[in-house]
């Protein structure tokens, strides 16, 4: 099947489903700019002081109660808490800031709510702009993923969640994945994938969870995924807001969030007001080369994570995992992985403007080699129609990771990468937006690798993206 045929099929499929969803989808109403009242003096986001004898006294409080009533009966809550907003949903059981923008479709159901999320990039990706090397490449491709989630209230304080995530990557970016300088992880035809990002499995997530609310500040929950995501690290890169603009996986993906597709994971956790503590047992082995099957459940690894949301703008997490035999080609190598992150999101304005950023650290300790660190800083500034975004990455990669053991033995290389991009909303098709964008990256190659990569290889891409429109916060 040609790439042109795949692109056409994707466009037709999305367009048809968009029209069907538009007939049933219930959007969160867009917030209108407040009407100025010469008799009122605002003193808080949800409250108003009046000077007309109390005519409008407690208007803000009544509005808040009415919104709570609507929220209560819509079923539109967090996936694992009846007391938290849906905007806190990250990947797996992770948290985002409550201010996080939502690119999502919603459809009411009896005693519950359906939510749909996803993204399709159609692009030209060139990893050799300033000169072709033995490690570079270029191709037309279409990274993508689609997610559906159902929340159902059980009794007065129970919540059932069922989620599914799919990706057509094996078809649209090929079984070898897409070119990405200095990327490493997983394999193809028995060979380590290097300078390419592997495709994600067709079934990237199938999970079920139940949460019991003990009171407004305490929840206990259980989660099972096949595949799913253990309690480890920040929300996976695909679920952080920059991924709504940048289609590339971070170079530190396998240091920070590669466990987001795990064939067999069970998690138990408790929320204590602004804190959450959770632990998982899961399968350490990364997905195999067959992108369409279900891998064997092993439950041979474990992790823990503590998360903290001090207010609506911030979320912090620290986590640790023992991962048994993650690599298919090196089954005797086990890894201790450590992670810490901070994510910030400003309020979404009436015109759809916001800023969000992440700082993510991850470390792999393979026990039989050097400890490898990674650091990522990323941010997105969204204007009404235009977005500007960027990402800085640092990661330590061994000669083994880059398939250069014969030449460099046990050497460890420090890799730096800077990406800047911008995109613009072109038009809407029902509840879906069409985005046009361009981005470029500079990879700072270690001196010993100049002969293979060049001094500072430049890569870039142009793309068209289909995604749900931004939902305004109340």
Secondary structure by P-SEA (a helix, b strand, c coil): ccaaaaaaaaaaaaaaaaaaaaaccccccccccbbbbcccccccccbbbbcccccccaaaaaaaaaaaaaaaaacccccccccccccccccccccccccccccbbbbbcccbbbbbbcccccccccccccccccccbbbbbbbcbbbbbbbbbccccbbbbbbbbbbccccccccccccccccccccccccccccbbbbbccccccccbbbbbcccccccbbbbbccccccccccccccccccccccccccccccccccccccbbbbbbcccccbbbbccccccccccccccccccccccccbbbbbbbcccccccccccccccccccccccbbbbbbbcbbbbbccccccccbbbbbbbbbbbbcccccbbbbbbbbbbbbcccccccbbbbbbbbccccccccccccbbbbbbbbbbbbccccccccccbbbbbbcbbbbbbcccccccccccbbbbcccbbbbbccccccc
